[in-house]
């Protein structure tokens, strides 16, 4: 059966429905059309009424148009009809009722649209018009520390911006940053609410114009396996959404926080421009390094992040002209040279001094900012300091104690085993070791048979246990922050354990024991309390890794520098006595002279430790990183040089 065609009225209503469904603009246009149409309609009616029953003061059509507008827009204008005839009064009443319906509808619509716009702005749905900004996708644990670092990095710019997109409400994010960042300096912090894996939301925050992108994980690093799996999958989806918006060839630097090893591999395979930081590995290796060299935590604190000096890659426009690595060191006064980056991206910290630099090779520099990099044509003149470089020292047998269990414990033990010589020992003390823990410990014992390892079941909050344990026999005691839970509670537990060790040493020894106490701090606000508990070296884990995220976001190859520094095969940071390099003592020497002495021993020097300032906090406890080569120091035999070298001897 043939279907009847809809009539004109049905088609008109259908067209009107489609027009109105287009949104606010269509509704506003319809209301304005009705409003203007009503004015002209009432003008025609009034003109006709005046032809039938003339009004002396309304003979002009323009006057009638004006009065019709007034009576529709303002009901009070009906008073103009007080002295009019009956017909004109009826026209005025009709105009009044039309105005009550149409004008009030128009005002109400405008008001509702304005309120909707304000709500949209409050909810963070408006578009971001920025270029060259840092884009942070997600609102994880480390977002605050990353933004603090980026603010420092942006100080040299007159106007910089950081855009944060997350599922959180804009008001919540704005309040969070306003309460914790008192002076953003030259940086604007712009928050928007939306899904980080939504192409529309990414376009709204200017993903195509971003200088760098940092993708944060919703799950903390110590969450359970299932939670991290789901959160990692979301990060991968966000990466794909970014690639859909920009195309693989147009991607900026991307740093993604991915927890699970299998997901990390997937993320790296998506694009060579994506950097993944293995947090557990970096922190574990750092704790081992800082425990074996007192004061190293303070040195790394000056290296990581944008406060103080940071890593840069540099090569002169005119090329190196056959210059070798050691010679290039002394063509920079305010920068320290630490290594090279080859054309293929390979990074080598502290290469052989006679390594010739080709014109495609970059030097890895430590500088306060890019504008302080001053390559000079003339070599800095150095003096040969007296004394021959000392031969490598014999490695001592060491004994280490690890208190507590976390995801990093096995990595720390394995890292220790790479440096300890045969006969050294590692003891792990836990209050209630699980079967899984026992099995993991047995496996690592089997992997490193030359290292004596013991798993001790005991509570360190018992002084009798302490007397049996004899902490003074250990070179280092590492107290780990447990996995999961609130950072404040984890730090409280750490501080309680620290107090037990401090109480033991205070009651059983006079003076300061040789044993170092090293701990991990989850919340940077607890630093002063940790220091009061007698800790010389501590690691602010969240802050440290967040600084690396910020640095790698600005320059991806910085991650290669850290990976090489923390690799047992390459060169690492050490604090070595000056007497290994020269016999000079009690005399003024330039830092450039000390760098030359270190270079003779095959090491790259970038700092100095003055023992006489050990207790002066205003002088960073004597640690000076990246001083000018022209700066002079009065050296004693107890002072040390901060270098990158193949080993600690």
Secondary structure as the mmCIF struct_conf table of DSSP 4:
data_model
#
loop_
_struct_conf.conf_type_id
_struct_conf.id
_struct_conf.beg_label_comp_id
_struct_conf.beg_label_asym_id
_struct_conf.beg_label_seq_id
_struct_conf.end_label_comp_id
_struct_conf.end_label_asym_id
_struct_conf.end_label_seq_id
HELX_LH_PP_P HELX_LH_PP_P1 UNK A 2 UNK A 6
HELX_RH_AL_P HELX_RH_AL_P1 UNK A 8 UNK A 20
TURN_TY1_P TURN_TY1_P1 UNK A 21 UNK A 22
HELX_RH_AL_P HELX_RH_AL_P2 UNK A 24 UNK A 52
BEND BEND1 UNK A 53 UNK A 53
HELX_RH_3T_P HELX_RH_3T_P1 UNK A 56 UNK A 58
BEND BEND2 UNK A 60 UNK A 60
HELX_RH_AL_P HELX_RH_AL_P3 UNK A 61 UNK A 73
HELX_RH_3T_P HELX_RH_3T_P2 UNK A 75 UNK A 81
TURN_TY1_P TURN_TY1_P2 UNK A 82 UNK A 83
BEND BEND3 UNK A 84 UNK A 84
HELX_RH_AL_P HELX_RH_AL_P4 UNK A 86 UNK A 122
TURN_TY1_P TURN_TY1_P3 UNK A 123 UNK A 124
BEND BEND4 UNK A 126 UNK A 126
HELX_LH_PP_P HELX_LH_PP_P2 UNK A 127 UNK A 128
BEND BEND5 UNK A 131 UNK A 132
STRN STRN1 UNK A 134 UNK A 137
BEND BEND6 UNK A 138 UNK A 138
TURN_TY1_P TURN_TY1_P4 UNK A 141 UNK A 142
HELX_RH_AL_P HELX_RH_AL_P5 UNK A 143 UNK A 153
HELX_RH_3T_P HELX_RH_3T_P3 UNK A 154 UNK A 156
BEND BEND7 UNK A 157 UNK A 159
STRN STRN2 UNK A 160 UNK A 166
BEND BEND8 UNK A 167 UNK A 168
HELX_RH_AL_P HELX_RH_AL_P6 UNK A 170 UNK A 180
BEND BEND9 UNK A 182 UNK A 182
TURN_TY1_P TURN_TY1_P5 UNK A 185 UNK A 186
STRN STRN3 UNK A 187 UNK A 193
BEND BEND10 UNK A 194 UNK A 194
TURN_TY1_P TURN_TY1_P6 UNK A 196 UNK A 197
HELX_RH_AL_P HELX_RH_AL_P7 UNK A 199 UNK A 204
TURN_TY1_P TURN_TY1_P7 UNK A 205 UNK A 206
HELX_RH_3T_P HELX_RH_3T_P4 UNK A 207 UNK A 209
BEND BEND11 UNK A 211 UNK A 211
STRN STRN4 UNK A 212 UNK A 215
BEND BEND12 UNK A 218 UNK A 219
TURN_TY1_P TURN_TY1_P8 UNK A 221 UNK A 222
BEND BEND13 UNK A 223 UNK A 223
HELX_RH_AL_P HELX_RH_AL_P8 UNK A 225 UNK A 246
HELX_RH_3T_P HELX_RH_3T_P5 UNK A 248 UNK A 250
STRN STRN5 UNK A 253 UNK A 256
BEND BEND14 UNK A 260 UNK A 260
HELX_RH_AL_P HELX_RH_AL_P9 UNK A 261 UNK A 270
TURN_TY1_P TURN_TY1_P9 UNK A 272 UNK A 273
STRN STRN6 UNK A 274 UNK A 276
HELX_RH_AL_P HELX_RH_AL_P10 UNK A 279 UNK A 292
BEND BEND15 UNK A 293 UNK A 293
TURN_TY1_P TURN_TY1_P10 UNK A 294 UNK A 295
HELX_RH_AL_P HELX_RH_AL_P11 UNK A 296 UNK A 303
BEND BEND16 UNK A 304 UNK A 308
STRN STRN7 UNK A 310 UNK A 314
TURN_TY1_P TURN_TY1_P11 UNK A 317 UNK A 318
TURN_TY1_P TURN_TY1_P12 UNK A 321 UNK A 322
STRN STRN8 UNK A 324 UNK A 324
HELX_RH_AL_P HELX_RH_AL_P12 UNK A 325 UNK A 329
TURN_TY1_P TURN_TY1_P13 UNK A 330 UNK A 331
STRN STRN9 UNK A 332 UNK A 332
BEND BEND17 UNK A 333 UNK A 334
STRN STRN10 UNK A 336 UNK A 341
TURN_TY1_P TURN_TY1_P14 UNK A 343 UNK A 344
BEND BEND18 UNK A 345 UNK A 345
STRN STRN11 UNK A 347 UNK A 349
BEND BEND19 UNK A 350 UNK A 350
TURN_TY1_P TURN_TY1_P15 UNK A 353 UNK A 354
HELX_LH_PP_P HELX_LH_PP_P3 UNK A 355 UNK A 355
STRN STRN12 UNK A 356 UNK A 356
HELX_LH_PP_P HELX_LH_PP_P4 UNK A 357 UNK A 358
TURN_TY1_P TURN_TY1_P16 UNK A 359 UNK A 360
HELX_LH_PP_P HELX_LH_PP_P5 UNK A 361 UNK A 361
STRN STRN13 UNK A 362 UNK A 367
BEND BEND20 UNK A 368 UNK A 369
HELX_RH_3T_P HELX_RH_3T_P6 UNK A 370 UNK A 372
STRN STRN14 UNK A 375 UNK A 375
BEND BEND21 UNK A 377 UNK A 378
HELX_LH_PP_P HELX_LH_PP_P6 UNK A 379 UNK A 381
HELX_LH_PP_P HELX_LH_PP_P7 UNK A 384 UNK A 385
BEND BEND22 UNK A 386 UNK A 387
HELX_LH_PP_P HELX_LH_PP_P8 UNK A 388 UNK A 397
STRN STRN15 UNK A 399 UNK A 403
BEND BEND23 UNK A 404 UNK A 404
TURN_TY1_P TURN_TY1_P17 UNK A 407 UNK A 408
HELX_RH_AL_P HELX_RH_AL_P13 UNK A 409 UNK A 419
HELX_LH_PP_P HELX_LH_PP_P9 UNK A 420 UNK A 421
TURN_TY1_P TURN_TY1_P18 UNK A 422 UNK A 423
STRN STRN16 UNK A 425 UNK A 430
BEND BEND24 UNK A 431 UNK A 432
HELX_RH_AL_P HELX_RH_AL_P14 UNK A 435 UNK A 447
TURN_TY1_P TURN_TY1_P19 UNK A 449 UNK A 450
BEND BEND25 UNK A 451 UNK A 451
STRN STRN17 UNK A 452 UNK A 457
TURN_TY1_P TURN_TY1_P20 UNK A 460 UNK A 461
HELX_RH_AL_P HELX_RH_AL_P15 UNK A 463 UNK A 469
HELX_RH_3T_P HELX_RH_3T_P7 UNK A 471 UNK A 473
BEND BEND26 UNK A 475 UNK A 475
STRN STRN18 UNK A 476 UNK A 479
HELX_LH_PP_P HELX_LH_PP_P10 UNK A 480 UNK A 482
BEND BEND27 UNK A 483 UNK A 485
HELX_RH_AL_P HELX_RH_AL_P16 UNK A 487 UNK A 508
BEND BEND28 UNK A 510 UNK A 511
BEND BEND29 UNK A 514 UNK A 514
HELX_LH_PP_P HELX_LH_PP_P11 UNK A 515 UNK A 515
STRN STRN19 UNK A 516 UNK A 521
BEND BEND30 UNK A 522 UNK A 523
HELX_RH_3T_P HELX_RH_3T_P8 UNK A 524 UNK A 526
HELX_RH_AL_P HELX_RH_AL_P17 UNK A 527 UNK A 532
TURN_TY1_P TURN_TY1_P21 UNK A 533 UNK A 534
BEND BEND31 UNK A 536 UNK A 536
STRN STRN20 UNK A 537 UNK A 540
HELX_RH_AL_P HELX_RH_AL_P18 UNK A 541 UNK A 554
TURN_TY1_P TURN_TY1_P22 UNK A 556 UNK A 557
HELX_RH_AL_P HELX_RH_AL_P19 UNK A 558 UNK A 565
TURN_TY1_P TURN_TY1_P23 UNK A 566 UNK A 566
BEND BEND32 UNK A 568 UNK A 570
STRN STRN21 UNK A 572 UNK A 577
HELX_RH_3T_P HELX_RH_3T_P9 UNK A 578 UNK A 580
TURN_TY1_P TURN_TY1_P24 UNK A 581 UNK A 581
BEND BEND33 UNK A 586 UNK A 586
STRN STRN22 UNK A 587 UNK A 590
HELX_RH_AL_P HELX_RH_AL_P20 UNK A 591 UNK A 600
TURN_TY1_P TURN_TY1_P25 UNK A 601 UNK A 602
STRN STRN23 UNK A 604 UNK A 609
HELX_RH_3T_P HELX_RH_3T_P10 UNK A 611 UNK A 613
TURN_TY1_P TURN_TY1_P26 UNK A 614 UNK A 615
HELX_RH_3T_P HELX_RH_3T_P11 UNK A 617 UNK A 622
STRN STRN24 UNK A 623 UNK A 625
BEND BEND34 UNK A 626 UNK A 626
TURN_TY1_P TURN_TY1_P27 UNK A 629 UNK A 630
STRN STRN25 UNK A 632 UNK A 635
TURN_TY1_P TURN_TY1_P28 UNK A 637 UNK A 638
STRN STRN26 UNK A 640 UNK A 645
BEND BEND35 UNK A 646 UNK A 647
#
